[in-house]
Amino acid sequence: MLLGRVIGTVVSSVTYDGLAGVPMLIVQPLDKRGAPKGAPVVAADATRMAGPDEMVYYEGGREAALALDPWFVPVDHAIVGIVDSLHVMPGSAT
């Protein structure tokens, strides 16, 4: 699983059949310490509960399509959980 922060939303005018009602959010990937890492990605919110500035964990690739109902909808990333807190053990994040 990957760690990220919601930095925006996507509003679509056309939606694939299996994605109706699934929020699309812009997620900034984070490293182990919670610092931004790489370019933002668009993720389908399988929890339907994530919002702006929330820390989330998400999946990419084929596993992302398994997080939604129905399965195998065309997504590259899917949010699967919301992070309540992040604690990194000293010396474990390099």
VMD Tcl script that draws the C-alpha trace (Angstrom):
set ca {
  {0.00 0.00 0.00}
  {1.02 3.54 -0.71}
  {0.66 6.63 1.43}
  {-0.77 9.91 0.10}
  {-2.60 13.11 0.87}
  {-5.77 14.32 -0.89}
  {-5.01 17.66 -2.54}
  {-7.98 18.04 -4.87}
  {-11.02 16.62 -6.56}
  {-11.88 15.72 -10.14}
  {-15.26 16.47 -11.68}
  {-16.04 14.37 -14.74}
  {-18.65 14.96 -17.41}
  {-18.65 11.36 -18.64}
  {-18.31 8.35 -16.31}
  {-17.63 4.68 -17.05}
  {-20.59 2.48 -16.01}
  {-18.86 0.89 -13.02}
  {-17.59 4.21 -11.70}
  {-20.88 6.07 -11.27}
  {-20.94 7.66 -7.82}
  {-17.28 6.95 -7.07}
  {-15.42 10.15 -6.13}
  {-12.21 10.83 -8.03}
  {-9.59 12.59 -5.94}
  {-6.16 14.03 -6.66}
  {-3.64 12.42 -4.32}
  {-0.10 13.60 -3.62}
  {2.09 10.53 -2.93}
  {4.03 10.72 0.35}
  {7.21 9.06 1.55}
  {7.54 7.14 4.85}
  {7.93 10.39 6.78}
  {4.86 11.98 5.21}
  {6.78 14.31 2.88}
  {5.57 14.77 -0.74}
  {7.13 12.34 -3.22}
  {6.65 12.40 -6.99}
  {3.80 13.73 -9.09}
  {0.14 13.74 -7.95}
  {-2.15 10.97 -9.21}
  {-5.91 10.62 -9.69}
  {-7.42 7.93 -7.46}
  {-10.92 6.48 -7.23}
  {-12.11 6.73 -3.63}
  {-13.29 3.21 -2.75}
  {-14.07 4.39 0.80}
  {-16.27 7.23 -0.53}
  {-15.27 9.08 2.65}
  {-11.91 10.75 1.96}
  {-11.79 14.51 1.67}
  {-9.44 17.41 1.10}
  {-6.18 17.36 3.10}
  {-6.77 13.85 4.51}
  {-3.93 11.35 4.63}
  {-4.94 8.13 2.88}
  {-3.47 4.83 1.81}
  {-4.09 3.61 -1.68}
  {-3.24 0.90 -4.16}
  {-1.93 1.21 -7.68}
  {-2.16 -0.99 -10.75}
  {-4.29 -4.12 -10.97}
  {-4.94 -4.18 -7.21}
  {-6.63 -0.78 -7.48}
  {-9.33 -2.26 -9.74}
  {-10.07 -4.91 -7.10}
  {-10.95 -2.33 -4.44}
  {-14.11 -1.18 -6.17}
  {-17.49 -2.80 -6.70}
  {-17.85 -3.97 -9.45}
  {-14.29 -5.26 -9.82}
  {-11.94 -4.51 -12.69}
  {-13.20 -1.07 -13.54}
  {-10.63 1.02 -15.44}
  {-8.68 2.78 -12.66}
  {-4.94 3.07 -12.03}
  {-5.17 4.05 -8.35}
  {-7.80 3.49 -5.65}
  {-8.00 4.84 -2.10}
  {-8.63 1.94 0.28}
  {-8.34 3.66 3.67}
  {-8.02 6.88 5.64}
  {-5.04 7.32 7.97}
  {-5.91 8.53 11.48}
  {-2.30 9.02 12.54}
  {1.21 8.28 11.33}
  {4.00 7.28 13.70}
  {7.43 6.41 12.35}
  {9.80 4.57 14.68}
  {13.11 6.41 15.09}
  {15.68 5.07 12.65}
  {13.16 3.02 10.62}
  {12.48 5.54 7.83}
  {15.49 6.04 5.59}
}
mol new
graphics top color blue
foreach p $ca { graphics top sphere $p radius 0.5 }
foreach p [lrange $ca 0 end-1] q [lrange $ca 1 end] { graphics top cylinder $p $q radius 0.2 }
display resetview
